[in-house]
Amino acid sequence: MPDSRFRVALTADFYDAEGRLKYPDIGLDLMRSEPHVEVTQFAVHGPEISADQLAGMNGAIVLTPRVTAASLKNSADLLALGRFGVGYDSVDVAACTAADVLLYITAGAVDHSVAEATVGWMLALTHQMRAKDKLVREARWNDRAGYMGTELRSRTLGIVGFGGIGKAVLRMLSGFGMQRALVYDPFVSAKSITDAGARPVTLDELLSAADFVSLHCPLNDKTRNLIGEKELARMKPGAWLINTARGGIVNEPALFDALKARKIAGAAIDCFETEPLVAPPKLAELENVLFAPHCIAWTDELFRDIGRAACQGMLDLAHGRPPKGLINPEVLNSPTFKAKWKRNLRSS
């Protein structure tokens, strides 16, 4: 009798050294409530998923490891990889397609949390919260007049990348009295941007006019080093750069030079060209920059929402429904994928 279980594995970085989940809720109850779904976990964590870890699996939910062509060599029963988040530059999409493996992301689940963190960083930068905290810790009360802040009121917002997160940032800032919002996204129609209350512009126009340049685009061949020496030179001396997208979008040596020379006011950086960091970055020598280890938007609510979306995608597959957020939907038309899917379908 054929095995009736639908096997879904989670990468080991969801768990601590004792095998316990690190996070309160990542939606696993959705899958555990169905007796035909078996949830397991990788035994070890590494920078790249190995082929052995995916052997016999019907699906895998991936937090941080890379997925390469070598990872997919034992994918005879593998239907999909669910990326825990919306970025997928760590996954070889072409290799997934060639192996008849769907890749989906949790589109929409991250929008509120990343937008809220972006606004929080804008306030922290303009009100010099880091410096003012340091004044108290060093008992320098009388120095406070040298650390005046500025407000978001009457400022110009620049959004690079107008997907769900960029739109959420614009909505969230609507009550702060900002003067205008500029958007650069060559893949979004001008009408969609104007309907949202912003003005579509070129990247050069945005950089020259914005008081805040907030990055919300994916990392790919076209956006790698999108913000380099020339682009930073176009920004206003009082402007701030916020990157909650991907590290490779900003050229880090160029950013260091611009910040050190005070060519821009400051920056907030959540992601880096090389992750994880094993030593403090050179940017950490500077006082006018805030950091987070690619987790500024991590909240219990975020992981709950992402997890539910990722788990629901696996349940959809188990019952013959395509998951939402597909990156390579053309795989659905592959005869070999269809045969694999039919073979691993579970009764509703």
C-alpha positions in Angstrom: 0.0 0.0 0.0 1.5 3.4 -1.0 2.5 5.8 1.7 -0.3 8.3 2.3 1.7 10.9 4.2 2.5 14.3 2.7 6.0 15.1 4.1 7.0 18.7 4.8 10.4 19.6 6.3 11.5 22.9 8.0 15.0 24.0 7.8 17.0 23.6 11.0 17.3 27.3 11.7 13.7 27.4 12.9 14.9 25.4 16.0 17.4 25.8 18.8 20.1 23.3 19.8 17.6 21.2 21.8 15.2 20.9 18.9 12.7 23.4 20.2 11.1 26.0 18.0 12.7 29.4 18.5 9.5 31.3 17.7 6.2 31.2 19.5 4.0 30.7 16.4 5.0 30.0 12.8 1.6 28.5 11.8 2.5 24.8 12.2 -0.9 24.1 13.8 -2.4 24.4 10.3 -0.5 21.4 9.1 -0.5 19.5 12.3 -4.3 19.6 12.4 -4.3 17.3 9.3 -3.4 13.7 10.0 -2.1 13.0 6.5 0.6 15.8 6.8 3.9 14.9 8.5 5.9 17.8 9.7 9.6 17.2 10.3 12.8 19.3 10.5 16.3 19.2 9.1 18.7 17.7 11.6 21.5 20.2 11.0 21.7 23.8 9.7 24.1 24.8 7.0 24.5 27.7 4.6 23.1 25.6 1.8 20.5 22.9 1.8 21.9 19.5 0.8 20.3 17.0 -1.5 20.0 14.4 1.3 17.9 16.8 3.4 15.2 17.0 0.6 15.2 13.3 -0.2 11.7 11.9 0.3 10.2 15.3 1.1 7.1 16.6 -0.7 7.8 20.2 0.4 10.2 22.2 2.5 9.8 25.6 4.2 13.1 27.5 4.0 14.2 30.3 6.4 17.8 31.2 5.6 19.8 28.5 3.8 20.6 28.8 0.1 19.0 26.5 -2.5 21.2 25.5 -5.4 21.0 23.0 -8.3 22.9 20.6 -6.1 20.3 20.9 -3.4 17.6 19.6 -5.8 19.3 16.4 -7.0 17.0 14.2 -4.9 13.7 15.9 -5.8 11.8 13.0 -7.3 8.9 13.7 -4.8 9.5 17.3 -4.0 6.7 19.5 -5.2 7.6 22.9 -3.7 9.8 25.1 -1.6 8.1 27.7 0.5 10.4 30.7 1.2 9.7 32.0 4.7 9.4 35.7 3.6 9.3 37.5 0.3 13.0 37.7 -0.8 14.2 34.8 -2.9 17.7 35.8 -4.1 19.1 32.9 -2.0 17.2 30.4 -4.2 18.2 29.3 -7.7 14.9 29.7 -9.4 16.1 28.3 -12.7 17.3 25.2 -11.0 13.9 24.8 -9.2 12.1 25.1 -12.6 14.4 22.6 -14.2 13.8 20.1 -11.4 10.0 20.6 -11.6 9.9 22.2 -8.2 7.6 25.1 -7.4 9.0 28.1 -5.5 6.5 30.3 -3.6 6.9 33.2 -1.3 4.7 34.6 1.5 3.6 37.7 -0.5 1.8 40.2 1.7 2.6 38.7 5.0 5.6 40.9 5.7 4.1 44.3 4.5 2.9 45.7 7.8 5.9 44.7 10.0 8.5 46.0 7.5 6.6 49.2 7.0 6.3 49.8 10.7 10.0 49.1 11.2 10.9 51.5 8.4 8.8 54.3 10.0 10.4 53.5 13.4 13.8 53.9 11.9 12.9 57.2 10.2 11.8 58.6 13.6 14.9 57.2 15.3 17.2 58.9 12.8 15.5 62.2 12.7 15.1 62.5 16.5 18.7 61.3 17.1 17.5 58.7 19.5 20.8 56.8 19.5 22.8 59.9 20.4 20.3 61.0 23.0 20.3 57.6 24.7 24.1 57.9 24.9 23.9 61.3 26.5 22.1 59.8 29.5 24.3 56.8 29.7 27.3 59.1 29.8 25.7 61.7 32.1 26.1 64.4 29.6 22.8 66.2 30.3 24.1 69.7 29.5 25.1 68.6 25.9 21.6 68.0 24.8 21.2 71.3 23.0 23.7 70.0 20.4 21.5 67.2 19.4 18.4 68.8 18.1 16.2 66.6 16.0 14.0 67.2 13.0 10.4 66.1 12.2 8.9 64.1 9.4 6.5 67.0 8.9 6.9 68.7 5.5 9.5 66.3 4.4 9.7 64.4 1.0 9.6 60.6 1.0 11.3 58.6 -1.7 10.3 54.9 -2.1 12.4 52.7 -4.4 10.3 49.6 -5.1 6.5 50.0 -4.9 5.3 46.5 -4.0 3.3 45.6 -1.0 5.9 47.0 1.5 6.4 50.2 -0.3 2.7 50.8 -0.5 2.3 50.0 3.2 5.1 52.5 4.1 3.2 55.2 2.2 -0.1 54.4 3.9 1.5 54.3 7.3 3.2 57.7 6.9 0.0 59.4 5.8 -0.7 60.9 9.2 2.8 62.5 9.7 2.2 65.5 7.5 4.9 64.7 5.0 4.9 67.1 2.0 5.0 64.6 -0.8 6.0 61.1 -1.8 8.1 60.1 -4.8 8.3 56.6 -6.2 10.7 54.9 -8.5 9.6 51.5 -9.8 9.9 50.8 -13.5 7.7 47.7 -13.2 4.7 49.6 -11.7 2.4 51.7 -13.8 2.3 55.5 -13.3 -1.4 55.3 -12.7 -1.0 52.8 -9.9 1.5 55.1 -8.2 -0.5 58.3 -8.7 -3.7 56.5 -7.5 -1.8 55.7 -4.3 -1.1 59.3 -3.7 2.6 59.4 -4.9 4.4 60.7 -7.9 6.3 58.4 -10.3 9.8 59.7 -11.0 13.2 58.5 -12.3 15.7 57.3 -9.8 17.8 60.4 -10.3 14.8 62.6 -9.6 14.0 60.7 -6.4 17.5 60.8 -5.1 17.9 64.5 -5.7 14.6 65.5 -4.0 13.9 63.0 -1.3 14.7 63.6 2.4 14.3 59.8 3.0 15.3 57.2 0.4 13.7 53.9 1.5 14.6 50.8 -0.4 12.0 48.1 -0.9 13.0 46.4 -4.2 14.3 42.9 -4.7 17.9 42.0 -5.3 18.6 40.9 -8.8 21.1 41.7 -11.6 19.4 45.0 -12.3 19.3 46.2 -8.7 22.7 45.0 -7.5 24.7 48.1 -6.6 21.7 50.2 -7.5 22.8 52.7 -4.9 26.5 53.4 -5.4 28.9 56.4 -5.3 27.1 58.4 -8.0 23.7 57.8 -6.6 24.7 58.7 -3.1 26.3 61.9 -4.5 22.9 62.9 -5.9 21.3 62.7 -2.5 20.8 65.9 -0.4 23.3 66.4 2.5 20.4 66.3 5.0 18.9 63.1 3.5 18.7 59.6 5.1 19.0 56.2 3.5 17.0 53.2 4.8 17.6 49.7 3.5 15.3 47.0 4.7 15.5 45.2 1.4 18.7 43.4 0.5 22.4 44.2 1.2 23.7 44.0 -2.3 21.4 46.8 -3.5 23.7 49.3 -1.7 27.4 49.5 -2.4 28.8 49.4 1.2 32.2 51.0 0.6 30.5 53.9 -1.2 28.0 54.2 1.6 30.8 54.3 4.2 32.5 57.1 2.3 29.3 59.1 2.0 28.4 58.8 5.7 31.9 59.5 6.9 32.2 62.6 4.9 28.7 63.6 5.9 27.6 63.8 2.3 24.3 62.4 3.6 22.9 62.8 7.1 22.7 59.1 8.0 21.5 55.6 7.3 19.7 52.7 8.8 20.8 49.3 7.5 19.1 45.9 8.1 20.9 43.8 5.5 24.4 43.4 4.2 26.3 42.2 1.2 27.6 39.2 3.1 25.4 37.5 5.7 25.7 36.4 8.4 28.3 38.9 9.7 31.2 37.3 11.5 32.8 40.5 12.5 31.6 44.1 12.9 31.2 45.9 9.6 33.3 48.8 8.7 30.2 50.9 8.7 30.0 50.3 12.5 32.9 52.8 12.9 30.4 55.6 12.2 28.0 57.2 14.6 25.4 58.3 12.0 24.1 54.9 11.1 21.7 52.4 12.8 21.9 48.6 12.3 20.0 45.4 12.7 21.1 41.9 11.8 18.5 41.4 9.1 15.7 41.3 11.7 14.5 44.8 12.2 11.0 43.8 11.2 10.9 40.5 13.1 7.9 40.4 15.4 5.8 37.6 16.8 3.0 38.8 14.6 5.3 38.8 11.5 6.4 35.2 12.0 2.8 34.1 12.7 1.6 35.6 9.5 4.5 34.4 7.4 4.2 31.0 8.9 0.5 30.6 8.3 1.0 31.7 4.7 3.9 29.2 4.2 2.0 26.3 5.8 -1.2 27.1 3.9 0.8 26.8 0.7 1.9 23.3 1.6 -1.7 22.3 2.5 -2.9 23.7 -0.8 -0.4 21.5 -2.7 -1.4 18.5 -0.7 -5.0 19.0 -1.8 -4.3 19.8 -5.4 -4.4 23.6 -5.3 -1.5 25.8 -6.4 -0.1 27.8 -3.6 -0.2 31.6 -3.6 2.9 33.7 -4.3 4.3 31.5 -7.0 7.6 32.6 -8.5 7.8 30.0 -11.3 4.2 29.2 -12.1 5.2 27.7 -15.5 6.2 24.6 -13.6 2.4 23.9 -13.2 2.3 23.2 -16.9 5.1 20.7 -16.9 3.9 17.1 -17.6 6.5 15.6 -15.3 5.5 18.0 -12.5 1.8 17.1 -13.1 2.6 13.4 -12.8 4.6 14.0 -9.6 1.9 16.1 -8.1 -0.8 13.5 -9.0 1.3 10.8 -7.4 1.6 12.8 -4.2 -1.9 14.2 -3.9 -3.8 13.5 -0.6 -7.6 13.1 -0.4 -9.4 16.1 1.1 
